[in-house]
Amino acid sequence: MTQHLFILTGASRGMGLAMARKLLKPDHTLLCISRKANETLAAQAKMAGTPLLQWTQDLAKGADISARLEQWLREQAHGGFASAVLINNAGVIPRIGPLSEADADDLRQALSVGLEAPMQLTAAFLRATESWPARRKVLNISSGLGRRAMASQAIYCAAKAGMDHFTRCVALEEALKPHGAAICALAPGVIDTDMQTQLRGAAASAFPDQHNFISLKNKGQLTSPDEAAARVLAYLARPDFGSQPVADVRD
């Protein structure tokens, strides 16, 4: 049986967990990197016949996990994989408020998880698999907030804008190679996750757009994690994936 390798960060909850569940197929090998392992996912993988690895790692320590990933990939010697995919999904939203009130540690954590770790993991993935005959893809889960400024969201917006632009740069680099990887930073739409709960629960005095997020929830305009995961994975499977380095699943 031909195997397809998927590496997914932030797979323990929300859209990441929904994607992980949809990737549980007998011809898939799934490596999940999250702060916590998910026992239910492990049981579902066993029932589906999917080889599953769950690495528990704080992605704020991106250098450690990227080194581990690179070593593991080199040990596979392409493992007969027909394709290899890295999905950088993990992210955190720091305390909501003006940048002038931001805590230095909170800022460092958000940028480490949301920008530094995806860059380190992408570098490790591309380096370790460059000689593989398998088709390779990198999917960076971005956000509309990487493309639209919002008060009291400077850190999150900056992380996603940085993700978009490093994706553009890597796309240019990979296009110069005879067997370069396809890469895309994809905005998944507005999803009913813990992040939305945080935004709705923020103090209106510190977050001018709070009412907009409350309105989205009240009007039923949020996508479920399961539906969002299906849309993202459908986009990943498109034959033209990577033709637009920065995209939106709603386009």
MIDOSE-1310 file (N, C-alpha, C; in nm, 2 decimals, decimal comma, always signed):
residues 251
mtqh	+0,08/-0,12/+0,00/+0,00/+0,00/+0,00/+0,09/+0,13/+0,00; +0,06/+0,22/-0,09/+0,13/+0,34/-0,09/+0,09/+0,43/+0,02; +0,19/+0,49/+0,09/+0,16/+0,57/+0,21/+0,18/+0,72/+0,18; +0,11/+0,80/+0,24/+0,12/+0,94/+0,23/+0,14/+1,00/+0,37
lfil	+0,25/+1,08/+0,39/+0,29/+1,13/+0,52/+0,23/+1,27/+0,54; +0,17/+1,29/+0,66/+0,12/+1,42/+0,70/+0,18/+1,45/+0,84; +0,23/+1,57/+0,85/+0,28/+1,62/+0,98/+0,20/+1,74/+1,01; +0,14/+1,74/+1,13/+0,04/+1,84/+1,17/+0,07/+1,90/+1,30
tgas	+0,08/+2,03/+1,32/+0,10/+2,09/+1,45/-0,04/+2,14/+1,50; -0,05/+2,15/+1,63/-0,17/+2,20/+1,70/-0,29/+2,10/+1,67; -0,27/+1,97/+1,69/-0,37/+1,88/+1,65/-0,45/+1,83/+1,77; -0,44/+1,89/+1,89/-0,51/+1,84/+2,00/-0,65/+1,89/+2,02
rgmg	-0,68/+2,00/+1,95/-0,81/+2,06/+1,97/-0,85/+2,15/+1,84; -0,97/+2,19/+1,84/-1,02/+2,28/+1,74/-1,01/+2,23/+1,60; -0,97/+2,32/+1,50/-0,96/+2,27/+1,36/-0,85/+2,17/+1,34; -0,74/+2,19/+1,42/-0,63/+2,09/+1,41/-0,67/+1,95/+1,44
lama	-0,75/+1,93/+1,55/-0,80/+1,80/+1,58/-0,90/+1,75/+1,47; -0,98/+1,84/+1,42/-1,07/+1,80/+1,32/-1,00/+1,76/+1,19; -0,89/+1,83/+1,16/-0,81/+1,78/+1,04/-0,74/+1,65/+1,07; -0,69/+1,63/+1,19/-0,63/+1,50/+1,23/-0,73/+1,39/+1,21
rkll	-0,85/+1,41/+1,26/-0,95/+1,30/+1,24/-0,98/+1,27/+1,10; -0,98/+1,37/+1,01/-1,01/+1,35/+0,87/-0,90/+1,28/+0,80; -0,78/+1,29/+0,85/-0,66/+1,23/+0,79/-0,64/+1,09/+0,84; -0,73/+1,04/+0,92/-0,71/+0,90/+0,96/-0,76/+0,80/+0,86
kpdh	-0,67/+0,76/+0,77/-0,70/+0,67/+0,66/-0,59/+0,56/+0,66; -0,62/+0,44/+0,61/-0,52/+0,34/+0,61/-0,39/+0,37/+0,54; -0,40/+0,45/+0,43/-0,29/+0,48/+0,35/-0,22/+0,61/+0,39; -0,25/+0,66/+0,51/-0,19/+0,78/+0,56/-0,10/+0,74/+0,68
tllc	+0,01/+0,81/+0,70/+0,09/+0,81/+0,82/+0,08/+0,95/+0,88; +0,04/+0,96/+1,00/+0,01/+1,09/+1,06/+0,10/+1,11/+1,18; +0,18/+1,22/+1,18/+0,26/+1,27/+1,29/+0,20/+1,40/+1,34; +0,15/+1,40/+1,47/+0,09/+1,52/+1,53/+0,19/+1,57/+1,63
isrk	+0,20/+1,70/+1,63/+0,29/+1,77/+1,73/+0,20/+1,88/+1,80; +0,18/+1,85/+1,93/+0,10/+1,94/+2,01/+0,15/+1,94/+2,15; +0,10/+2,03/+2,23/+0,13/+2,03/+2,37/+0,08/+1,91/+2,45; -0,03/+1,85/+2,40/-0,09/+1,74/+2,47/-0,12/+1,63/+2,37
anet	-0,11/+1,51/+2,41/-0,16/+1,40/+2,32/-0,31/+1,39/+2,34; -0,38/+1,33/+2,24/-0,52/+1,31/+2,24/-0,55/+1,16/+2,24; -0,60/+1,11/+2,35/-0,62/+0,97/+2,36/-0,73/+0,92/+2,27; -0,83/+1,00/+2,25/-0,94/+0,96/+2,16/-0,89/+0,95/+2,02
laaq	-0,81/+1,04/+1,98/-0,75/+1,04/+1,84/-0,67/+0,91/+1,83; -0,60/+0,87/+1,93/-0,52/+0,75/+1,92/-0,61/+0,63/+1,90; -0,72/+0,62/+1,97/-0,81/+0,51/+1,96/-0,87/+0,51/+1,82; -0,91/+0,63/+1,77/-0,97/+0,64/+1,64/-0,87/+0,59/+1,53
akma	-0,74/+0,63/+1,55/-0,64/+0,59/+1,45/-0,62/+0,44/+1,45; -0,63/+0,38/+1,56/-0,62/+0,23/+1,57/-0,73/+0,17/+1,49; -0,85/+0,22/+1,51/-0,97/+0,16/+1,44/-0,96/+0,18/+1,29; -0,90/+0,30/+1,25/-0,89/+0,33/+1,11/-0,77/+0,26/+1,04
gtpl	-0,68/+0,20/+1,12/-0,56/+0,14/+1,07/-0,46/+0,24/+1,02; -0,46/+0,36/+1,09/-0,36/+0,47/+1,05/-0,24/+0,47/+1,14; -0,12/+0,45/+1,09/+0,00/+0,47/+1,18/+0,00/+0,62/+1,23; -0,01/+0,63/+1,36/-0,02/+0,76/+1,43/+0,10/+0,78/+1,53
lqwt	+0,17/+0,89/+1,52/+0,26/+0,93/+1,62/+0,21/+1,06/+1,68; +0,22/+1,08/+1,81/+0,18/+1,20/+1,87/+0,30/+1,25/+1,96; +0,37/+1,36/+1,92/+0,48/+1,41/+1,99/+0,42/+1,53/+2,08; +0,45/+1,52/+2,20/+0,41/+1,63/+2,29/+0,52/+1,73/+2,31
qdla	+0,50/+1,85/+2,26/+0,61/+1,95/+2,26/+0,55/+2,09/+2,27; +0,61/+2,18/+2,34/+0,58/+2,32/+2,34/+0,64/+2,38/+2,22; +0,56/+2,43/+2,13/+0,61/+2,49/+2,00/+0,68/+2,62/+2,02; +0,68/+2,67/+2,15/+0,76/+2,79/+2,17/+0,91/+2,75/+2,17
kgad	+0,94/+2,62/+2,18/+1,08/+2,57/+2,17/+1,09/+2,51/+2,03; +1,08/+2,60/+1,93/+1,08/+2,55/+1,80/+1,21/+2,49/+1,75; +1,32/+2,53/+1,80/+1,45/+2,48/+1,76/+1,46/+2,33/+1,80; +1,41/+2,30/+1,92/+1,41/+2,16/+1,97/+1,33/+2,07/+1,88
isar	+1,20/+2,11/+1,85/+1,11/+2,02/+1,78/+1,15/+2,01/+1,63; +1,21/+2,12/+1,58/+1,25/+2,12/+1,43/+1,37/+2,02/+1,42; +1,46/+2,03/+1,51/+1,58/+1,93/+1,51/+1,53/+1,79/+1,52; +1,43/+1,76/+1,61/+1,38/+1,63/+1,62/+1,31/+1,58/+1,49
leqw	+1,23/+1,67/+1,43/+1,16/+1,64/+1,31/+1,26/+1,61/+1,20; +1,36/+1,69/+1,19/+1,46/+1,67/+1,08/+1,53/+1,54/+1,09; +1,57/+1,50/+1,21/+1,63/+1,37/+1,24/+1,54/+1,26/+1,20; +1,41/+1,27/+1,25/+1,32/+1,16/+1,22/+1,29/+1,15/+1,07
lreq	+1,28/+1,26/+1,00/+1,26/+1,25/+0,86/+1,38/+1,18/+0,78; +1,50/+1,22/+0,83/+1,62/+1,16/+0,76/+1,62/+1,01/+0,79; +1,57/+0,97/+0,90/+1,57/+0,82/+0,93/+1,47/+0,75/+0,85; +1,37/+0,82/+0,80/+1,27/+0,75/+0,71/+1,33/+0,71/+0,58
ahgg	+1,43/+0,78/+0,53/+1,48/+0,76/+0,39/+1,37/+0,75/+0,29; +1,28/+0,85/+0,30/+1,16/+0,87/+0,23/+1,05/+0,76/+0,25; +1,09/+0,65/+0,31/+1,00/+0,55/+0,36/+0,89/+0,50/+0,26; +0,92/+0,52/+0,13/+0,82/+0,48/+0,03/+0,70/+0,57/+0,02
fasa	+0,71/+0,69/+0,09/+0,60/+0,78/+0,08/+0,57/+0,83/-0,06; +0,45/+0,83/-0,10/+0,41/+0,89/-0,23/+0,41/+1,04/-0,22; +0,38/+1,09/-0,10/+0,37/+1,24/-0,08/+0,41/+1,26/+0,07; +0,45/+1,39/+0,09/+0,48/+1,43/+0,23/+0,43/+1,57/+0,25
vlin	+0,36/+1,59/+0,35/+0,29/+1,72/+0,38/+0,32/+1,77/+0,52; +0,36/+1,90/+0,53/+0,37/+1,96/+0,66/+0,26/+2,07/+0,67; +0,18/+2,06/+0,78/+0,07/+2,15/+0,80/+0,10/+2,23/+0,93; +0,14/+2,35/+0,92/+0,17/+2,44/+1,03/+0,04/+2,51/+1,08
nagv	-0,03/+2,44/+1,17/-0,16/+2,49/+1,22/-0,16/+2,56/+1,35; -0,06/+2,52/+1,44/-0,06/+2,57/+1,58/-0,04/+2,72/+1,58; -0,11/+2,78/+1,68/-0,10/+2,93/+1,70/-0,16/+2,96/+1,83; -0,12/+3,07/+1,89/-0,18/+3,12/+2,01/-0,22/+3,27/+2,00
ipri	-0,32/+3,31/+2,07/-0,36/+3,45/+2,07/-0,32/+3,50/+2,21; -0,23/+3,60/+2,21/-0,19/+3,66/+2,34/-0,30/+3,74/+2,41; -0,28/+3,79/+2,53/-0,38/+3,87/+2,60/-0,42/+3,98/+2,51; -0,55/+4,00/+2,49/-0,60/+4,10/+2,40/-0,59/+4,24/+2,46
gpls	-0,53/+4,33/+2,39/-0,51/+4,47/+2,43/-0,41/+4,54/+2,35; -0,40/+4,67/+2,37/-0,30/+4,75/+2,29/-0,16/+4,70/+2,31; -0,07/+4,71/+2,21/+0,07/+4,67/+2,22/+0,14/+4,74/+2,34; +0,10/+4,86/+2,37/+0,16/+4,93/+2,48/+0,14/+4,87/+2,61
eada	+0,04/+4,78/+2,62/+0,02/+4,71/+2,74/+0,06/+4,56/+2,74; +0,13/+4,52/+2,63/+0,16/+4,38/+2,61/+0,27/+4,34/+2,71; +0,26/+4,22/+2,76/+0,37/+4,16/+2,84/+0,47/+4,10/+2,75; +0,60/+4,12/+2,79/+0,71/+4,08/+2,70/+0,71/+3,93/+2,68
ddlr	+0,68/+3,85/+2,79/+0,68/+3,71/+2,78/+0,57/+3,66/+2,69; +0,45/+3,72/+2,70/+0,34/+3,69/+2,62/+0,36/+3,71/+2,47; +0,43/+3,82/+2,45/+0,47/+3,86/+2,31/+0,56/+3,75/+2,25; +0,66/+3,72/+2,33/+0,76/+3,62/+2,29/+0,70/+3,49/+2,26
qals	+0,61/+3,44/+2,35/+0,54/+3,31/+2,33/+0,46/+3,31/+2,20; +0,38/+3,42/+2,18/+0,30/+3,42/+2,06/+0,37/+3,42/+1,93; +0,48/+3,50/+1,92/+0,56/+3,50/+1,80/+0,64/+3,37/+1,78; +0,69/+3,31/+1,89/+0,76/+3,19/+1,88/+0,67/+3,08/+1,83
vgle	+0,55/+3,07/+1,88/+0,46/+2,96/+1,83/+0,40/+2,99/+1,69; +0,37/+3,12/+1,67/+0,29/+3,16/+1,55/+0,38/+3,19/+1,43; +0,51/+3,22/+1,45/+0,59/+3,25/+1,34/+0,73/+3,18/+1,34; +0,80/+3,19/+1,45/+0,93/+3,12/+1,45/+0,92/+2,97/+1,43
apmq	+0,84/+2,90/+1,51/+0,83/+2,76/+1,49/+0,79/+2,72/+1,35; +0,69/+2,78/+1,29/+0,65/+2,74/+1,15/+0,77/+2,76/+1,06; +0,85/+2,86/+1,07/+0,97/+2,88/+0,99/+1,07/+2,77/+1,01; +1,09/+2,74/+1,14/+1,19/+2,64/+1,17/+1,15/+2,50/+1,12
ltaa	+1,02/+2,47/+1,14/+0,97/+2,34/+1,10/+0,97/+2,33/+0,95; +0,93/+2,44/+0,88/+0,94/+2,44/+0,73/+1,08/+2,41/+0,68; +1,17/+2,48/+0,74/+1,31/+2,47/+0,70/+1,36/+2,32/+0,72; +1,33/+2,27/+0,84/+1,37/+2,13/+0,86/+1,30/+2,03/+0,77
flra	+1,18/+2,05/+0,74/+1,10/+1,96/+0,65/+1,16/+1,97/+0,51; +1,18/+2,09/+0,46/+1,23/+2,10/+0,32/+1,37/+2,04/+0,31; +1,45/+2,07/+0,41/+1,59/+2,02/+0,41/+1,60/+1,87/+0,41; +1,52/+1,81/+0,50/+1,53/+1,67/+0,52/+1,47/+1,59/+0,41
tesw	+1,37/+1,65/+0,34/+1,30/+1,57/+0,23/+1,34/+1,61/+0,09; +1,44/+1,70/+0,08/+1,47/+1,75/-0,06/+1,51/+1,64/-0,16; +1,57/+1,54/-0,11/+1,61/+1,43/-0,21/+1,50/+1,32/-0,23; +1,39/+1,34/-0,16/+1,28/+1,24/-0,17/+1,21/+1,25/-0,30
parr	+1,17/+1,14/-0,36/+1,10/+1,15/-0,49/+0,95/+1,18/-0,47; +0,91/+1,18/-0,35/+0,77/+1,21/-0,31/+0,73/+1,36/-0,35; +0,60/+1,38/-0,38/+0,56/+1,52/-0,39/+0,55/+1,58/-0,25; +0,60/+1,70/-0,24/+0,60/+1,76/-0,11/+0,52/+1,89/-0,10
kvln	+0,45/+1,91/+0,01/+0,37/+2,03/+0,02/+0,39/+2,09/+0,16; +0,38/+2,22/+0,18/+0,38/+2,29/+0,31/+0,25/+2,37/+0,31; +0,16/+2,35/+0,40/+0,04/+2,43/+0,42/+0,05/+2,51/+0,55; +0,06/+2,64/+0,54/+0,06/+2,72/+0,66/-0,07/+2,78/+0,68
issg	-0,13/+2,75/+0,80/-0,26/+2,81/+0,83/-0,25/+2,95/+0,88; -0,29/+3,04/+0,79/-0,28/+3,18/+0,82/-0,41/+3,24/+0,87; -0,44/+3,36/+0,84/-0,56/+3,43/+0,89/-0,59/+3,56/+0,82; -0,71/+3,59/+0,81/-0,74/+3,72/+0,75/-0,68/+3,84/+0,82
lgrr	-0,65/+3,81/+0,95/-0,59/+3,92/+1,03/-0,44/+3,94/+1,00; -0,39/+3,85/+0,92/-0,25/+3,87/+0,87/-0,25/+3,97/+0,75; -0,38/+4,00/+0,70/-0,39/+4,08/+0,58/-0,48/+4,21/+0,61; -0,53/+4,22/+0,73/-0,61/+4,33/+0,77/-0,57/+4,37/+0,92
amas	-0,54/+4,50/+0,93/-0,50/+4,54/+1,07/-0,62/+4,55/+1,16; -0,60/+4,52/+1,29/-0,70/+4,53/+1,39/-0,64/+4,58/+1,52; -0,70/+4,68/+1,58/-0,65/+4,73/+1,71/-0,66/+4,62/+1,81; -0,56/+4,62/+1,90/-0,54/+4,52/+2,01/-0,51/+4,38/+1,96
qaiy	-0,47/+4,37/+1,84/-0,43/+4,24/+1,78/-0,30/+4,25/+1,71; -0,21/+4,34/+1,75/-0,09/+4,37/+1,68/+0,00/+4,24/+1,67; +0,01/+4,17/+1,78/+0,10/+4,06/+1,79/+0,05/+3,94/+1,70; -0,08/+3,91/+1,71/-0,13/+3,80/+1,63/-0,13/+3,84/+1,48
caak	-0,17/+3,97/+1,45/-0,16/+4,01/+1,31/-0,02/+4,01/+1,26; +0,07/+4,05/+1,34/+0,21/+4,05/+1,29/+0,26/+3,90/+1,26; +0,23/+3,81/+1,35/+0,27/+3,67/+1,33/+0,21/+3,62/+1,20; +0,08/+3,64/+1,17/+0,02/+3,59/+1,05/+0,07/+3,66/+0,93
agmd	+0,09/+3,79/+0,94/+0,15/+3,87/+0,82/+0,29/+3,81/+0,79; +0,37/+3,78/+0,90/+0,50/+3,73/+0,88/+0,49/+3,59/+0,81; +0,39/+3,51/+0,85/+0,37/+3,38/+0,79/+0,34/+3,39/+0,64; +0,26/+3,48/+0,61/+0,22/+3,50/+0,47/+0,35/+3,54/+0,39
hftr	+0,43/+3,63/+0,44/+0,54/+3,68/+0,36/+0,65/+3,58/+0,35; +0,68/+3,50/+0,46/+0,78/+3,40/+0,45/+0,74/+3,29/+0,35; +0,61/+3,27/+0,35/+0,56/+3,17/+0,25/+0,58/+3,22/+0,11; +0,56/+3,35/+0,08/+0,59/+3,40/-0,05/+0,74/+3,38/-0,09
cval	+0,82/+3,41/+0,01/+0,97/+3,40/-0,02/+1,01/+3,25/-0,05; +0,96/+3,16/+0,03/+0,99/+3,02/+0,02/+0,93/+2,97/-0,12; +0,82/+3,01/-0,16/+0,76/+2,97/-0,29/+0,86/+3,01/-0,40; +0,91/+3,13/-0,39/+1,01/+3,17/-0,49/+1,13/+3,08/-0,49
eeal	+1,18/+3,05/-0,37/+1,30/+2,96/-0,36/+1,27/+2,82/-0,42; +1,16/+2,76/-0,38/+1,13/+2,63/-0,42/+1,10/+2,62/-0,57; +1,06/+2,73/-0,63/+1,03/+2,73/-0,77/+1,16/+2,72/-0,86; +1,27/+2,76/-0,79/+1,40/+2,75/-0,86/+1,46/+2,61/-0,86
kphg	+1,40/+2,52/-0,78/+1,46/+2,39/-0,77/+1,39/+2,29/-0,87; +1,46/+2,19/-0,91/+1,40/+2,09/-1,01/+1,28/+2,01/-0,94; +1,29/+2,00/-0,81/+1,18/+1,92/-0,74/+1,14/+1,99/-0,62; +1,11/+2,12/-0,64/+1,07/+2,20/-0,52/+0,94/+2,17/-0,47
aaic	+0,92/+2,20/-0,34/+0,79/+2,18/-0,28/+0,69/+2,29/-0,31; +0,56/+2,25/-0,31/+0,45/+2,35/-0,32/+0,42/+2,40/-0,18; +0,40/+2,53/-0,17/+0,37/+2,59/-0,04/+0,27/+2,70/-0,05; +0,18/+2,71/+0,05/+0,07/+2,80/+0,05/+0,04/+2,84/+0,20
alap	+0,02/+2,97/+0,22/-0,04/+3,02/+0,34/-0,19/+3,05/+0,32; -0,27/+2,97/+0,39/-0,41/+2,97/+0,36/-0,49/+3,02/+0,48; -0,58/+3,12/+0,45/-0,67/+3,17/+0,56/-0,79/+3,08/+0,56; -0,83/+3,02/+0,67/-0,93/+2,92/+0,67/-1,08/+2,97/+0,70
gvid	-1,09/+3,10/+0,70/-1,22/+3,16/+0,74/-1,24/+3,18/+0,89; -1,36/+3,22/+0,92/-1,39/+3,25/+1,07/-1,45/+3,13/+1,13; -1,37/+3,07/+1,23/-1,41/+2,94/+1,28/-1,45/+2,95/+1,43; -1,54/+2,87/+1,47/-1,59/+2,87/+1,60/-1,50/+2,79/+1,69
tdmq	-1,39/+2,85/+1,74/-1,29/+2,79/+1,82/-1,27/+2,86/+1,95; -1,17/+2,82/+2,03/-1,14/+2,89/+2,15/-1,09/+3,03/+2,13; -1,03/+3,05/+2,02/-0,98/+3,19/+1,99/-1,10/+3,28/+1,98; -1,21/+3,24/+1,91/-1,33/+3,32/+1,90/-1,39/+3,35/+2,04
tqlr	-1,38/+3,25/+2,13/-1,43/+3,27/+2,26/-1,35/+3,38/+2,33; -1,22/+3,37/+2,31/-1,13/+3,47/+2,37/-1,17/+3,61/+2,32; -1,19/+3,63/+2,19/-1,22/+3,76/+2,13/-1,35/+3,81/+2,18; -1,45/+3,72/+2,19/-1,58/+3,77/+2,24/-1,58/+3,81/+2,39
gaaa	-1,49/+3,74/+2,46/-1,48/+3,76/+2,61/-1,39/+3,88/+2,65; -1,32/+3,94/+2,55/-1,23/+4,04/+2,58/-1,31/+4,17/+2,63; -1,24/+4,25/+2,71/-1,30/+4,37/+2,76/-1,32/+4,47/+2,64; -1,44/+4,52/+2,62/-1,47/+4,61/+2,51/-1,39/+4,73/+2,52
safp	-1,35/+4,78/+2,63/-1,27/+4,90/+2,65/-1,13/+4,87/+2,59; -1,08/+4,75/+2,59/-0,95/+4,72/+2,54/-0,95/+4,66/+2,40; -1,07/+4,63/+2,35/-1,08/+4,56/+2,22/-1,20/+4,63/+2,14; -1,17/+4,73/+2,06/-1,28/+4,80/+1,99/-1,37/+4,71/+1,90
dqhn	-1,31/+4,60/+1,85/-1,39/+4,51/+1,76/-1,46/+4,40/+1,83; -1,47/+4,40/+1,96/-1,53/+4,29/+2,03/-1,67/+4,27/+1,98; -1,75/+4,38/+1,96/-1,89/+4,36/+1,92/-1,91/+4,29/+1,79; -1,81/+4,31/+1,70/-1,82/+4,24/+1,57/-1,81/+4,09/+1,58
fisl	-1,73/+4,04/+1,67/-1,71/+3,90/+1,70/-1,83/+3,84/+1,77; -1,89/+3,92/+1,86/-2,01/+3,88/+1,92/-2,13/+3,86/+1,82; -2,13/+3,96/+1,73/-2,23/+3,96/+1,62/-2,21/+3,84/+1,53; -2,09/+3,80/+1,49/-2,07/+3,68/+1,41/-2,13/+3,56/+1,47
knkg	-2,11/+3,54/+1,61/-2,16/+3,43/+1,68/-2,31/+3,43/+1,68; -2,36/+3,54/+1,72/-2,51/+3,55/+1,73/-2,58/+3,53/+1,60; -2,52/+3,57/+1,49/-2,58/+3,55/+1,36/-2,55/+3,42/+1,29; -2,48/+3,33/+1,36/-2,45/+3,20/+1,31/-2,36/+3,20/+1,19
qlts	-2,26/+3,30/+1,19/-2,18/+3,32/+1,08/-2,04/+3,25/+1,10; -2,02/+3,17/+1,20/-1,90/+3,11/+1,23/-1,90/+2,97/+1,17; -1,79/+2,92/+1,11/-1,78/+2,79/+1,05/-1,74/+2,69/+1,16; -1,79/+2,58/+1,16/-1,75/+2,48/+1,26/-1,61/+2,43/+1,23
pdea	-1,54/+2,38/+1,34/-1,40/+2,33/+1,31/-1,41/+2,21/+1,21; -1,51/+2,13/+1,21/-1,52/+2,02/+1,12/-1,53/+2,06/+0,98; -1,62/+2,16/+0,96/-1,64/+2,21/+0,82/-1,52/+2,28/+0,77; -1,46/+2,36/+0,86/-1,33/+2,43/+0,82/-1,22/+2,34/+0,78
aarv	-1,21/+2,23/+0,86/-1,11/+2,13/+0,83/-1,13/+2,07/+0,69; -1,26/+2,04/+0,66/-1,29/+1,98/+0,53/-1,25/+2,07/+0,42; -1,28/+2,20/+0,44/-1,25/+2,30/+0,33/-1,10/+2,31/+0,31; -1,02/+2,31/+0,42/-0,88/+2,33/+0,42/-0,81/+2,21/+0,35
layl	-0,86/+2,09/+0,39/-0,80/+1,97/+0,33/-0,84/+1,95/+0,18; -0,96/+2,00/+0,15/-0,99/+2,00/+0,01/-0,90/+2,09/-0,07; -0,87/+2,21/-0,02/-0,78/+2,30/-0,08/-0,64/+2,24/-0,10; -0,60/+2,17/+0,01/-0,47/+2,11/+0,01/-0,46/+2,00/-0,11
arpd	-0,57/+1,94/-0,13/-0,57/+1,83/-0,24/-0,59/+1,88/-0,38; -0,61/+2,01/-0,39/-0,62/+2,07/-0,53/-0,50/+2,05/-0,61; -0,51/+2,02/-0,74/-0,40/+2,00/-0,83/-0,31/+2,13/-0,84; -0,38/+2,25/-0,82/-0,31/+2,37/-0,84/-0,26/+2,43/-0,70
fgsq	-0,26/+2,34/-0,60/-0,21/+2,39/-0,47/-0,07/+2,45/-0,48; -0,05/+2,57/-0,42/+0,08/+2,64/-0,43/+0,09/+2,73/-0,54; -0,01/+2,73/-0,64/+0,00/+2,83/-0,75/-0,02/+2,97/-0,70; -0,09/+2,99/-0,59/-0,10/+3,11/-0,51/-0,04/+3,09/-0,38
pvad	+0,08/+3,15/-0,35/+0,14/+3,13/-0,22/+0,06/+3,18/-0,10; -0,02/+3,28/-0,12/-0,11/+3,33/-0,02/-0,25/+3,33/-0,07; -0,34/+3,26/+0,00/-0,47/+3,24/-0,05/-0,57/+3,24/+0,07; -0,70/+3,23/+0,03/-0,81/+3,22/+0,13/-0,90/+3,11/+0,08
vrd	-0,94/+3,03/+0,18/-1,02/+2,91/+0,14/-1,16/+2,95/+0,09; -1,20/+3,08/+0,11/-1,33/+3,13/+0,07/-1,33/+3,18/-0,07; -1,21/+3,19/-0,13/-1,19/+3,24/-0,27/-1,22/+3,13/-0,37
